[in-house]
């Protein structure tokens, strides 16, 4: 039998215990843990990677919930808020009353015949996966092609495209029209969320991934690297700190920006993809990366989106798919 993996987070211990007891009557529900506040929930979610987090409405009303919810989205979990009928705006959270044992049983029964999300036939990325993409000359057209085949449920993806700053925001709008995923300009402190693509805009900052557990974007105005700001190498080198979670992709472009960073990703155990010569407008950046041994998978542009999906897909055991 497939199990739904659950966490219960509630500051009211008696109510939490009623719900936990009710969940114990449902064979398909597997309780991974329970906590009393959002800090408990954050730690438990990162440790156990649940399918569903049951959260009391009092905790969902706290200012810190927005950051907590960003983490939930990043790991691909669903949030069910219980305790009162409250308005949580556009957040895809389901509010349910829980004022009695009968209410608790009603909530628990939602999982009685529900298949595990891992059994659904749609793309489910590894909740730990991160994708970083670098491109230069010819990259706009390449990104158009990739984003047109990028799934709504994509892993969080950060892009550096060498382009004049005035045009970078137009690139965001263009890709957002093309992609099924959400495409936005990278902002300082933005937590990486599943289903979201971040484009580093302007020519004033480099972008780095920082933070433990759920990474966030740090924009730093250092000197240009290889004549570029933002630099692909700066992004890739910071992403290498996350090891096997990362898939790095280097696309068409002049020069060698990104080759060293892609090698760092490969050395750290991540996956690396390079666009092949035939489909590159300028086979420069991917050529240098391949010559240095940084490219594990040399792929034509038409197959890159599918290759990213293959390398970042979660198996039934939650392990990375091997190419």
Buried (B, 14 or more C-beta within 10 A) or exposed (E): EEBBBBBBBBBBEEBBBBBBEBBEEBEBBBBBBBBBBBEBBBEBBBEBBBBBBBBBBBBBEEEEBEBBBBBBBBBBBBBBBBBBEEEBEEBEBBBBEBEEEEBBBBBBBBBEEBEBBBEEEEBBBBBBBBBBBBBBBBBBBBBBBBBEBBBEBBBBBBBBBBBEEEEBEEBBEBBBEBBBBEBBBBEEEBBBBBBBBBBBBBBEBBBBBEBEEBBBBBBBEEEEBBEBBBBBBBBBBBBBBBEBBBBBBBBBBBBBBBBBBBBBBBEBEBBBBBBBEEBBBBBBBBBBBBEBEBBBBBBEBEBBBEBBBBBBBBEEEEEBEEE
